[in-house]
Amino acid sequence: MHLPPLPTIREIIRIYKLGSIKRLSQNFLLDTNITHKLVRSMGRNLTGAHVCEVGPGPGSITRPLLEAGVEHLSVIELDKRFIPSLQLLSKASGSRMSIYHGDVLRFNFDQIFPDTLSRPWEEHPPKIHIVGNLPFGVSTPLIIRWMNAIADRNQAWRYGRTRLTLTFQKEVAERMIAQPEDEQRSRLSIMTQYLCDVNLKFVINGRSFVPPPEVDAAVVHFTPRVEPLIPYPFKVVEKVVRHVFQFRQKMCKRGIQTLFPPEQVSMPKEMIALAEIDPETRSFQLTIDEFSRLCGAYMEICRKNPGIIDYYFRDEENAPSWKYQRPSSI
């Protein structure tokens, strides 16, 4: 679906004087071969799909999305300097594009997709996609926030198993797909893989961006799983995984100990025993199944010991009100 003749993205940047802002981690992707490849990596057929692009900037990915035949494209842009160039694209698209000026970290996706697209979670994903060339500075907190929404099935995931196709710093992308024993395995590996099927589609050389960052980037595709691999609340999983990876090169028992007050020396041992984990295993060697057992064991201990769930070892003064209660006699 071709757009009418328009200035090139390079010309748009020159006409509107859209220099990148370093503090916003802005790096423009101007190679049309790569932007079209990124759009193709979203799936074979986008005709009739509703897509949300985060951080469109001057519109280098926006154009191939519109040309792919999407039914409607919503874009979320924080930098108001880009709004006029995006309005130019919106007009050229024949009203198939909506522009939202705001911070994607605070954006609510509840109302931008029609309810008619909703599908039961167990069925095939809806014709809804989220795509974006993310600023490296916000990519990690944003993907954790979206994993939380996937776990709770709200925002863009109240419509079903909405897919994502996003760019990350190559090292971050490699962490997301890292398997046990891989030195890259981290908290991100567990938090993304337990909720989604995660695939690294291709690597983008840093020289393809303007200005070129010091690192390469990679495109990652996420499809939410019908059933999460860890069947416990997101906040519990995130807390256990974060603590276990506090000391990723040390034995996992060291991170487990930080989940409990120092005086409760028996609780870490109880958690390890309940989970049937080798306490000398390093965090990056643990499988998702082992993390699942650790989460279940932690929840069991918290159930028997009210108040433990609110303990934060790094910030006891400012953490939520915590008061340890002795176990009941049950």
Secondary structure, DSSP 8 states (H G I E B T S, - for coil): --------HHHHHHHTT----GGGT--EE--HHHHHHHHHTT-S--TT-EEEEE--TTTTTHHHHHHTT-SEEEEEES-GGGHHHHHHHHHHTTS-EEEEES-GGG--GGGSS-GGG---TTSS--SEEEEEE--HHHHHHHHHHHHHHHHHT-GGGSSSS-EEEEEEEHHHHHHHH--TT-TT--HHHHHHHTTEEEEEEEEE-GGGEES--SS-EEEEEEEE-SS-SS-S-HHHHHHHHHHHGGGTTSBHHHHHHTTS-TT-THHHHHHHHHHT--TTSBGGG--HHHHHHHHHHHHHHHHHSTTGGG--TT-TTTSS----------
